[in-house]
Amino acid sequence: MLYHDVELSGLYPDSKAFADMVAIRPPQQIAEEYANRKNTADFELKEFIETHFTPSARQSNHYVPVAKQGITAHIDTLWQFLRRDPGVNTHPCSSLLPLFYPYLVAGGRFDEIYYWDSYFIMLGLVRSDRRDLMKDGLRNIADLIDRYGHVPNGNRSYYLSRSQPPLFAQMVQLAAVYEGDRVYLQYLPALNREYAYWMDGQGLIAPGATWRHLVRLSKGTWLNRHWDDLATPRDESYREDLITAQEAPRRKQEDMWRNLRAAAETGWDFSSRWFADGKTLATIEVVSLIPVDLNCLLADHERTLARAYRLQGDFKQMANFERRAAVRIRAIRRLLWDRQLGAYGDYNFISKRLTHRLSAATVYPLYFGIATKAQARAIASTLRARLLRPGGLATTTVCTGQQWDEPNGWAPLQYLAVMGLAVSGSRPPRGTHFALHSPIAVGL
């Protein structure tokens, strides 16, 4: 009740502000005191919060760019500004999950790591010759898997009910380029544990059924969807999620909130890609979709496990994961190729049809070498005709005001597109130094 009342009070325009505050006493005691005092004549909510909580120890965000500094030097400077020390002594009543190695945050209101951001940060660190921080980032991600069984959306307790696009296998591949194949064996337990998280239920569900992230198709093939174990408003966007539910009074609130949370796991929060009507957040339908990008990432994870087991000399497990990857890739090609769009898309396993909503996620099958040669040519043509803009690729073709829609383009998708087109032979690579880190270029 306290959290609900604070978030709806308007004391903090950003819902995340209170989510990140630190209680100075055990939360249960504070909640009991609030229940006893909130209806008294002299009660002031703001005073109560200021007495019982302290703001998150967020570092100052007053970075001043150096005049006439080139882009490379600018980025090199930013690493130290965004670097945080290990949080071994994190306050027990803080939402921040401790990390035991130095780490990089996104900056601004985000003073924690985010899972899939971390991979692209690692690519930048390598280019800046900061492999020390790249290795620390990999250690932190592996440690989160060891502690929680998966990588949370970010290192906050309110993110534990979901993950984000699983790029741990890509991180291991990147480290192996510089450290050698021993990296695969070092992180094999973590690779297995994360895979088990995404495949939880595979020994339990019948064809046509679902369980958490797992969808078993009618013919028995396993594919994956995004999911969140909770069906409540997100702590970091509590007020916004309540308002979204109010705007769709005929829809079950729990269903709405689980889909909003699952969309946060995709990293595409939010996009017309997830909207049943193609334009309205209130129609969000993430948990009924099999997304192309997620399943390409898991095919890569399976191939990475196969490589790790080959290096270990366990050829039975190597063959097992090679088979799993091959089955998934065939399913991706069969179900997710949209001839109507000339691109890959997402499949609604409830209605048993493609969504026919074009997005830049179609570059994932290029990047991971899953698209056939004919499909790669068609995708290149579709990108040029429908998504290419003067500044790069737009995320979708629909302008809704959402972050992951036209006209916005996002850096990870630009990188995956450039590398995917280069790998497929559809366009000469401009920065061939990056090709070293694509899964095709390192021989997976």
N, C-alpha and C positions, 0 to 999 in steps of 0.2 A: 504493500500500500504506500509506503514512503516513497519508493522509486517512482511509482505511478504518479503520485501527487507532485513530486518535484518536476518530473518531465513535462507535466501538463500545466505547471504554474507559470511558465514563461520566464523563470529566473535565468535560464541559460538558453539562448537562442539555438545553440548547437547541442543536440541530445548527447553527443559524445563527451561533452564537458563533465557532466555528472557521472557518467559511466566510468570515467578515468580517475575520479577523485579517490582519495585514500581515507578510509575510516580510521579514526584515532582510537576507537574502542571496538570490541567484537560486534559485528553487524547485528546479531540477534539482540544484543542489549540496546543498541541504538533504536532498532525497530520497536522494541517494547516501550522504551521511553517515549517515542513518537506517538504510539497508540494511546498512551496515558495522557499526553500533554496537548495533542493537536486541537482539541476542542475547548481548551481553556481560554479565558478572555484575553490574556496577555500574550498568547502564543504568536510568534513571528517565524514563519518558515525560513526566511533567509538567515535570520540569526541562528536558528537551530542548525542549519546546514553548516554555517561558518564555524559553529562551536564544535561540531562532531566530525567534520571532514576537512581535509586539506587538499588543495588543488594538486593534480598530478605534477610531479617534478619535471615538467617539460622544459627542455633547454631553450634558451632564448633563440628567437628566430630572426635576428637582425643582421642577416648576411648582406653585405654591401659589395656588389660586383666591382672588380678592379677595372678602371677605365682602360679601354682599348685592348683588353685581354682577349686573346683568341679563344675559340670554343674549346679546344683541347685543354689549354691551361685552365680555363674556367671550370671544366669538369674535374680536372685533377685537384683543384682547390676545394671543390664542393665535397669531396670524399671525407676530408677531415671535419668539415662542418656537420656532416650527416652521421659521422661515426659516434657510436655510443659505447661506453665501457661495459664490461660484463656486469650483470645484475645479481651477483651471488647473494647480496644482502637485501634483496627486494622485500619491501614491507609485506608482512603476511596478510594484511587487509587490503592490499592493492590488487587491482585486476591484472596488473602486468605479470606475465609469466617470465621468470628469470631465464636469461640466456647466459651461458658460461664462457662465451668467447666474445670478443668485440664484434659489433654488428652495425649495419647501416640502416637507417630509417628513411621513410619517404619524405619527411619534412612537413612543415606547416602543422596542421592539426593531428598529423599521424606521427606519433613518437614511438612506434613499434615497427617490427618487421611485418611484411606481408609475403605470403608464400611464393606466389608466382612472380611477383616483382623481384624477389631475391635472385632468381636465375638471371634476369636481364641486368641486374646490378652487377652480378658476378662477371658477365661478359664485359661490362664497362671497366671493372676493376682490372681484368686481365689486360685490356688495352692500355690502362694507365700504369701497368707494371706494378700493380698492388696485389700480387698473388697471395700475399700473407692474409689480406682481408678476404680474398676469395675463399681460401681454405678455411678460415674461421667461419665464414658463412655456411659452408658445407657441413662443418662440425656442428653448428647450431641446429641446422635442419635435421641432421641425423639424430641429435640428442633429443629433439622434440618427438621424433618418431619413437625413440626408445622409451621416453617417459609417458607418452600419451597414446601410442599405437598408431598415430597418424600425425600429419603436419596440420595444426590448426590454421584457419584462415589468416590469423596473425597471432602474435604472442600476447594475447589478452585472454583472461578466463572466459569472457563472454563470447569468444570465438571457438571454443572447444567443441561445440556441437556440429561443426562442419569443417571442411578443408578448403582448398582452392585447386585450380588446375594442377595436376601432379607432375611437376617438373623435376623431381628429385633425380630421376634417371638421367636427365639431361645435365644436371649439375655434376653427377658422378662422371659422366662422359667428358665433360669439360675439364675436370680435375685430372682425369686419366691422360689427357693430352700432354700435360706437363709433368705428372708424377709417375706415369707408367701404369701398366695393367694391374699392378698390385692394388690400386684404388678400388677396382671392381670387387676384389676379394675382401678388402677392408670393410666395404659398405654392403656386402651381400646380405647380412642379417637385416639391415635397415631396409634394403630394397624388398626383401621378402615380407617384412612386416607391413610396409606401406601397401604392397600389393594385396595382402590379406585384408587390409582395411577396405579397400575398394571392392574386393570380391567377397566380402562377408555374406554368408548365406548360400554360397554356391553348392554346398552339399545338402541343402535343405529344400530349396524351392523347386517346384515342378514346372514343366514347360508352360509358358503363358503367365507365370507369376512374377512378382517383384519382391525385393527385400532390400531396404535401405538404398544403397547406390546401384544395386544389381537388378538387371532385367533379364529374364530368361525368355527368349522368343518361343513361339509355338513349336518350332522345329528343334528346340533345345539349345540353340546358340546363346551364349552369354554376351551381353553388351552392358554398357553402363550409362547411368544418368546422374545428374546432380541431385543432392539431397541434404537435408538438415534434420538432425534428430529431434529438434524442437519445433513446435507449432505455435509460437508466441511472437509478439513484436520483438524486433531486434533491440538489444539494450542500447546500441550506439545510434539507433534511428527510431527510438520508441515512439515519439510523438508522430513522426511521419508515417509510421506503419499503422498506427491507430487511425489516422486520417484517411489513408488509402483504403482501409477496410470499411470505413464509414461511407466512402464514395461508391461502394458496391454492396448495398444493404441486402441484396438477394443471395449473395454468396456467403458461404460458411466462412467465418473469420479465421478459424484455424487453418483451413485450406489456403486462404490468401496469405497468411503469415508464413506458412511453411514454404510456399512458392517464392515469396520475397527473400526468405533466408537462403533457399536453394540458388536463387539468382545471384546472391552475394557470393556463393561458392564458385560460380562460374567466372567471377572477375568482371563480367559484363553487367554490372549493376548501374543502370538498367538499359534495356534495349528493346526495340520493336521486334527483334528476333524472338523474344520470349512471349509476345502478346498474341493471344488468340485472334484478336481483331486486327492485329498488325499496327496498332496505334495507341492503345490505351493501357496504362499500367494496371488498372483494375481487372484486366482480363489475363493477367500473367499466368503462364502454364508451364513452368519449368520442369516439374517432377514427372510430367507425362511425356517428356521429350528425350530422345536419344541423340545427344549432340555429337557432331562430327569431330570437333576439336578434342573433346575429352577422350573419345575412343581412339583417336590417333595417338594421343599421349600414352594411353594404356597399351596400345600395340607396341609402341617404342619401349615401354617399361618391360613388357614381356620379352622383347628381343634383347634388352639389356640384361635381364636375368639369364637368358640363354647363353649370352656371351660370358657372364660371370661363372656360370656352372661349367662351361667348356674350359675356362682357365683353371677351375678347381679340379678338373678331371672327372666330374660327375656327368657322364654323357647321357645317362637316363633322364636326369632333370633338364639337361640342355635340350634334348629332343622334346620333352614335355612342353617347355616354354616356346620352342620354335613352332610346335604344333598349335599351341594356343594363339600365338601371334598370327600364324597363317589363317586360322579359322576366323579370327577377328577381322583381319584385313579383307578376307573374302566377304564377310558380312557387311563391312563398311562399303565396299564396292557395290554390293548388291542392293543394300537398303538406302544408302545415303547419297548415291549419285542421282542428281536431279536433272534429267534430260531437258526439262522445260526451262531451267535456268542456265544450263550449260555450266553447272557448278555443283559442288557438294553442299548439302544442307542438313537439316535436322529432321528426324523421323518421330512422329507422334505414334507411340505404340498402343495407345488407347483407340484412336480412330484408324490406325493402320494405314497412315498415309504421310507423305512428306509435307512439311509446312509451306514449301515454295516461297520462303522468305530469304532473299539473297543477303549474305553478309560476308565480310572479309574472313570469316572462319574457314572459308573454302580454301585458304592457302595452306592449311595444316596438312592435307593429303599430299600437297606438293613438297612441303618441307620434309616430311617423313618418308617420301618415296613411295607412297601408297597409291597415288593416282596413276592410271595407265598412261601411256604416251598420248593416246587420243584424248583422254580426259585432261591431261596437262595442257594440251594445245587449246582445248575448249575453255578451260579455266583462264588461261592467259588472255584469250580473246574477250571473255566476259569481264575480266578485271579492267581491261583497257576501255571497253565500251560503256561499262556501267558504274564502276567504282573509282576509276582513276580521276583525280582532281589535280589542279596545279600544285598543291602542297603534298600530294601523296594519295594513298588510298583512303576513301571514306569508309566508315565501318559498316554502314548499311546504305540503302537508297531512300530511306524514309526519314523525314525531318519531324521528330516528335518533341524535341526539347530535352530528350534523355541524353545522358553522357555518351552512351555507346550507339549513337545514331548519327546519320547525316546532319551536319557537315563534318562532324568530328572524326579525326583519325588518331589512332593510338600507336605509340612507338613500337610496342612488341609486335603488333600486326604488320607494321612496315618492314621490320627486320625479317620476320618469318616469310613475308611475301618476296622480298628481294632474294633471300637465300633459297626459298622454294622454287622460284623461277629459274635461278641459276642452276640448281641441282637438276631440274627437269629439262634444262637446255632451251627453255622458252625465251630466255633473254640473257645476254652475257653478264656475268657478275661485275658489279662496279667495285666492290671492296673485297677482292679475293682473299684478303687476310682473314675475313670472317668465315670463309667456307670451311676452314679447318674444324669449326665447332658444330657443323651440321651433322646429324646422325648418319647421313649417307657418306659424307666425306671422311668420317672416321671409321667407316667399314662396318656399320651395324646393319 
